[in-house]
């Protein structure tokens, strides 16, 4: 599994805590958003939502971990695009239920609001529970089949409700595309691991 961590500007100072909390997750983790290193173009949740969609739709990432101050902006931004199934995760129970019931491919974290004492422990527990069991196993168990059917129906709805991703990229403000692809770690992830190549 490849995980892309995509922090935006208001939460860039939390990036080291997110990466530290992911240290024991058995996956390839790519830190492709803002890290606070100071040499990055500023990325808002508008940019990072699109970055999540490109990473997922190209096949460069299997899961995106993003967020913003409240988690709401990134969630809304990412969900504008096809094939992105994002959940707002505030604690470990949210993480486990999202994994089991929704089996999504993107999570949004609140990285400023309520991010106080023991927030680093909360992040660690979130990731422990997110990956504790196979995604989409269902909860409670007797609802697993219905939940799986709902996930498949949602994929069909998403495909019907959106233009194809290449058309979306062609219609988006070129300055937005230029900004995200001027961010070297993100460009490298897409160039090296993207199975689908988009023209932008």
N, C-alpha and C positions, 0 to 999 in steps of 0.2 A: 504494500500500500504506500502511495505517495501522498503526503500531506503538505499543503501549502499554507503557511501562516502569513496572513496579509493584514498587518496593522496599518491604521490610518493615522493622520497627524495628531489628533487629540489623545490617542492612546499609545503613541510611539514609546513613551517612557515605560510602559508596561510590557513591551516586547520581550525584554530579558526574562521577566517572570513567566510569561507564556512559554518561552523556549525551555526554561528550566523545568517547568511542570510537565513538559512533553518528553523529558530526557529518557524516561524508561518505557516509552511507548514503542512497541516493536514495529516501526515503520520508518521510511525515509522521510525526514522532515526538512522542508525547504523554507527558509526564512526570506520571503520575497516582497514584503511590504516595508514600511518605515521602521527602522531600528533605532533611530535617534543618533546615528553616526554623524549626521550633519552634512553629508554630501549627497543627499537624496532630493529629488524634486518633491514638493509637498503633495501628498495624496490625501484627499478627503474621502468620506465614505462613498461619494459618487464614483470616484476612481476605483476604490477597492472593491465595490460591488461589481463593477465591470470586469475587473481583474479576476475576481472569483469565477465569473461566468466564462471568461476566456480559458482559464485554467481547467475548468470542468468540461467545457464543450470541446476543447482540443484534446482532452485525454491526458494532459500533462499532470493533472492531480486527480486523485480519487476522492479526496476530502479537502475542503477548505475550512480553516479556522480563522475567522475574522472577528470584527466587532468595532465598537466605537465607544463614545462616552457612556451611552445608555444601552447600546446594542441594537436599538430600534432603527437607526439610520442605515447601518450596514445591512440589516435584515431586509428593510424595504428596498434598498438599492439592488441587492443581489437577486431578490425575487422578481425583478422586472424582466429577467431573462429566462429563456427556455432551459429546461434540464437542470435547474438549480432548485434544490429542495432544502430550505434553510430553516433552522429553528433557533429561537432565543433561549440560551442556556444560562441560567443564573446559579444553579447548584448541581450537586451530583445526582439528585433524583431526576431533575430535568434531563440531564445527560443520558441517564440510563433509559428513561421512558422514551426519549427521542430516538435513541438507538433501537430499542425494541419495537416500538409501535410505528414510528415514522420511517426509520431506516434511511434518513436523508443523507445528503452529501456535503452539507455546509452548515456550520454553526456560527452563531453570532454571540459574542460575549459582551457584557456590560463592563467596560474596563476603567470607568471613572466613577459612575454612580454606585455607591455602596462598596467601593473598592477600598476597604480599610484594613483594620486589624485582621490578620490571618487570611487575607485575600490570596496569598500565595498557596496556602494549604487548600483553600477552596478550589483553586485552579487544578491543583494536583488531584484532588478527589473527583473533580469533573472529568478529567481525562481518564482516570482509573475506571470510572463507571461507564464512560462513553465506549470504551473498548473492552469492557469486562466480558461481554457475551457477543455471539455473532449478531451482526446488524439484522434487524427485521425478524428476529425470532418470535416476536409477539408477546403481548402481556395484556391481560392474563392469558395463559396458554390456550384456553378455549376460544379466544378471539383472534388467534394467530392467522387463521385462513382468511377471515373477513378483512383483517388489516392488510394482509398481502394483496388481496384483490383491490382494496382501496388505493394502495400505493401504485399499482399498475394503472388503475383508472386515472389517477392524478397525472401520471406520465403522459397518457393519451390527451388529457385535457390541456396540459402544458404545451404539448406539440401543436394542438389545434388553436390555442389562444395566442400563440406567438408566431412571428415571422421566422424564417430560418435564420440561423445565427450569422451567416455571411451577409445577408441583407441588412441585418441590424448593424453590423460593423460598418457597412458602406453608408448607412444613413446617420451614423453618430458624428458629432462634431469632430473633425480631424484633430483639433487641438487636444481633445480628451485622449484620443488614441495615441497621439505623439507623447503626451505626458506619461502615460503608463508604460509605453515601450521605451522611454528614455530612462526608465528605472532598470538598471542593469541586472540585478538579481532576478527580477520578474521576466525580463526578455530571455535570459539564459534558461530559465525553467521551461518556457514555452518552446524555445528553439531546440533544446536538448530532449525534451520528453513529449512534446505535443505530437499526437498521432494524426491529428487533423490539422492541416495548415490553412489558415485563413488569410485572405488578402485584405489589407487595411491601408 
